[in-house]
Amino acid sequence: MTVERRDVPSLLPPPDYAHVAVGTGRIVFTAGGVPIDPDGVLVGPGDYAEQTRRVIANLIEALDVGGASPQDVAKTTVYVVTAGDRAPLPAVWEVVRASPLAGAPSTLLGVSALGYEGQLVEIEAVAVID
């Protein structure tokens, strides 16, 4: 395994992710995965969970092209359009927790806008491979 996930004993245990990931090998960086299908159509307009599922599927495809799998992911950053309301964050996080990306150190951010009209979620990843 190229990525070892660790928790810091002196810190509060994190919910469903690791504090730290240590990797050896080559690094794979992805652009932010977006909820757009191969025809350029936004998937799940207005639906945070559906968009998150599509983003994760697209991100896993991108990782594969880079020679990585979800188990190789050392870090994710999850961007969620919140318009100042934290309510959408748990809905997105539940989908991430249930995905193959779960467990990697992660940052969850509420933002005011993302690149595509109607886009609610974007996730980027860093992976380490042999």
Secondary structure as GFF3:
##gff-version 3
##sequence-region A 1 130
A	DSSP	beta_strand	3	6	.	.	.	ID=ss1
A	DSSP	beta_strand	20	23	.	.	.	ID=ss2
A	DSSP	beta_strand	26	29	.	.	.	ID=ss3
A	DSSP	alpha_helix	48	65	.	.	.	ID=ss4
A	DSSP	three_ten_helix	70	72	.	.	.	ID=ss5
A	DSSP	beta_strand	73	81	.	.	.	ID=ss6
A	DSSP	alpha_helix	88	97	.	.	.	ID=ss7
A	DSSP	beta_strand	106	111	.	.	.	ID=ss8
A	DSSP	beta_strand	121	129	.	.	.	ID=ss9
###
